[in-house]
């Protein structure tokens, strides 16, 4: 295994984790204390620039220009930020999903923001809800931009539906009204193949998000994380909130699944699975352990796992920095 760096978004800020070639690991940075990190986005053109979305505990959107050593808040001081993504074709373009529920766009790296007011006209909007005070309203996360289909954005609502626009947000359609959506991922080899993780299973679309079907092998499971191998897009991982087995692997684009996480602790509604950026058979998983979190690694495609013994807070989000 080659060395790599991970960013863990935890219940108490971020941890920058260095995993070495000998399999050992250490925490190299600890920032944004007293913020629960719900979303992380790394600029694909400048890996020193990191955006962090905070919510439930703490507020707002934060940006680092030095690889996570320091952060500044760049907006949304009165909002919970649940997700943030960077456009892979234009790193100055950001999308942020918030609670109270809205999707926001910046075209200047987060200096200024505009919303998509047509979202409030979606037919399911009055029924969006979330159990936690003070807002008790749904939030937007699981944001996907389809770079090959200009104007197409897909966004999940927890709890509320799956929103699709094909005209850059001038109008929106709820293609899965009432559903509890968590994550949306577009296959890198086919812009019309899209996956959505929901509270009642994993769904796939073959027409860019306009219609969806449930994937039988995961029907009824609480899916909260989707990872597609960028080198081999037929290879996928999903995180399932389950005490029996929280990690599942597919080698055929989601048509069939095998459990590879038996014995690992659940991570509740989190996104705790990532592939090693250079070693495809190496998988990282952050599970709950008592009052905190534990980072595990598998070097054999999920056949076995070992504890990296870092003593982390509860991990809500795991991302690659390299």
N, C-alpha and C positions, 0 to 999 in steps of 0.2 A: 504494500500500500504506500502511495506517495502521501506527503503531508498535505493538509488542507485546512481551511479556516471556515468555521460556522458562526452564524449569528443566532443566538437563542433569544427569542422574545419571551420574557417570563412575567410572572405576577408581580415582580419587583424590578422592572427595568430590563435592559439588555445585557447579555453576556457574550463577549467575543471569545470564541473557543478555538484554540489551536490544537489540531490533531496531528501528531508527528508520525513519521514513517515507521517508527518502532512500535506504534500502536498506543503510545501514551498520549495524554491530553492535559491541557491546563487552560484556565480562564485568564485571558490576556487583557480584558477590559471589562469594566462594570459601570454602566451609565444609566441615566434616566431612572434613578431610584424613585420609588413610590408611584411608578406608572406601570399599569398592566399593559403589556404590548400585544396588540391584536393583529397588526400587519407590519410587514417589512418588505421594502423594495430596494434593490441594489441597482444603481445606474449601470446598464450593460456596457457603456462606453467609458465610464470612470468608476472603477470599483471602490474608490475612496468615498464616493458620495452614496449615502444610505438614507433612506426615508423610513421613519417609524411612526405607525399609527397607534395611538393610545386611547383606551376606553375602559369603562367599568370602574377602574381605579386609575385616576389621572385623566388627562384630557389632551386632545389636540394632535397636530401633526408636527413632527420634529425631523430635522435634517442634520446630518453629519457630513462634513467635507474632508475629514481626516480618518476615514476608515472605521468610525465608531468610537474614537477616543473622546470626542466631545460632541455635543448636540446643541442646537438652538431650536426653539419653537417657532414655526413659520405659519401658524394660523390655527383656527378652530378651537380657540380657548374655551368656548362654551359648548363644544360638541364632543361626543365620543367618536373617535375615528376607528372604524372597524377594518378597513383595508385600504391599501395604497398600491398602485402599479405605475410603472414607467413604460411609456410606449417604446418598443424595441427599435422603431425606426426614427423616433424623434425624442431624445432624452429630455428635452425641455417640456414635453407634454406629460402631465401626471393626471391620474384619476384617483379620487378618494371617495370612499363610501362612509356615510356617517349615520349617527343617531342623535337627534331626530333624523328621520330617513330622507336622505337626498344623495345624489351623485354630483360631484364637483369636478371641474376641469381647470387645470392651469396649463398655459402655453409658454410660461417663462420660468420653469423650474421651481414653482411654488411661491413666486413673489405676489402674484395676483390670482384670483379665483372667480369662476362663474359657475352657476348651477344649471341644472336641466329642469326648468319648471314644468315641462310636460309630464314629468314623472308623477306629479300630484294629480294628474287627470286620469291615471290608469284606473280601470274599473274596480280593481281589487284594493286600491289604496285605503279606503275607510276601514278595512278589516286587518290591516297590518298591526302586529302587536309583539311586544316582548315583555317578559315577566318582571324585569328589573326596574326599580325606581332610579332616578326621578322621572324618566321619560315614559316608560311603559309603552314604547312604540317600536315598531320593527326597525331594523337597520340593514344597510346595503353592504354586502361584501361578496367575495367571489366574483371579481370583475375581470372580464376578458375583452381585449381589443383584437379584432380580426384584421390584421394589417393587410392581408390580401383581398379583403372585401371592404373598400373604403366606406366609412360611415356606419359600419356594423359594430355594435357593442352589446355584450350580454352581461347581465348583472343579476346576482341572487339576492333575495330578500329573506331575512330571518326575523320573524315568520311572516310569509306573505306571498311569495311567488317567484317567478323567473322572468325578468324583463328583457326584451329584445328591441333594439332600434336598428334600422338600416339606413337612416338619414341623419346620422350624427346627432341624434338626440332631439330632433325636432318633434318626433312622435315616438311613442313606446307602446309595445304590446306585451301583456302578461300572458306568456305561453304556457304557464303552469300555475294558474291562480290557486291560492290557498296552500301551496306547498311550502315546506320549510327548507330553504336552500342555503347551502354553505359554501360550496366551491364550484367554479367553472374553469375548465381547461380545454383549450383548442389544440388538436393534434398538430404537431409541427410539420407533418408531411401531407396534411390534407385539411385545408381551412374549413371544409364543410363538415368534418367529423369533430364533434364537440361532446364533452363529458360534463355532467353535472352531478355533484354529490349532495344528497338531501337526507332529511331525517327518516325517509322511508326507502332508501336505496340509492343505487347508482343508475344514472340515465344516460342514454347516448342519442345524439342527433346526427343524421347524415345529410342534412340540408342547411347547415349553418345556424341551427338553433330554432328553426321555424316549427319543427315537430320533434317529439321525443318518444322513446320507448325505454321501458325498464330492462336492465340487464338481469337476467334470471338468477344467476349465481349469487347475486347480492341483494335480491329483492327483500325489502323489509328491514334491512340493516341501516344503522345510523352512520352515514358516511360523512366525514368531516375533513378529509384530506385526499387529494389526488396528485400523483406524481407521474409524469410521462418522461421516459428516458429520451433526452434530446438526440442521442445517437441512434437508438433503435426505438422508434415511436410505437412499435407494437408491444413493447415492454412497459408495463404500468404497475404502480403500487397504489393501494388505497389504505387509508387509516379508517378503522371501524371502532366506534366506541363500544368495546366489548371486553368483558373480563376473561372470556375464553381464549380469544385470539384477536389482537387489534390490528394486525398487518396482513394484507393479502396481496398476492403477486399474480399478474397475468403476463403471458408471453405472446398472446395472440390478439392484442388490441382490445381486450376486455371481453372476449367471447367466453373464456373460461378462466377460473380463478383457483388458486391454491393457497391455503393458510400457511404463513411462514412465521407467525409471531406467537405461537402457542407458548404460554408461560410468561410472556411479557405483561406487565401491568397496563391497564387502560390509561388513557390520558384525558378522559372526559372530552368535551367538545373542543378539540384543539387540532392543530396542523403540525404534527410532530415527526414526520417522515421525510427524509431527503436521501438522494443518492450522492455518493462521492463524485465530485466533478471529473475525476480522471480515472477512477477504478470502478467500473460498472458493477462488479460483484460486491462492492462495499456499500452497505446501507446503514444509515443512522436513524435511531428512533429514540424519542424522549418520552418516557412514561412517568406516571405519578408514583411517588414512593413516600408513604407517610404524609407529612406536611409539605414535602418538596417535590422535586423532580429528579429523575435519573436519566442520564444519556447512555444509551446502549449502541454498540456497533456490531455488525455482522460482516465478516470478510468472505463469506461463502454463500452469498445470495439468499440469506435468511435461514440457512440450515442450522446455524448456531449463533448465539449472541453472547456478548460479554459486557459487563458494566464498566464504564470509563471512570467511575468513582470521582465525580466532580462535586457532588453535593449542591445541586442547583435548586433555586426556587421552582415552583410549578412552571412548566414550559407550555406556553400557548402557541408559539410559532417557531419553526426552525427553518433557516435559510442558508444557502451556500454563499460565502463571500468571495471565494476564488472563482 
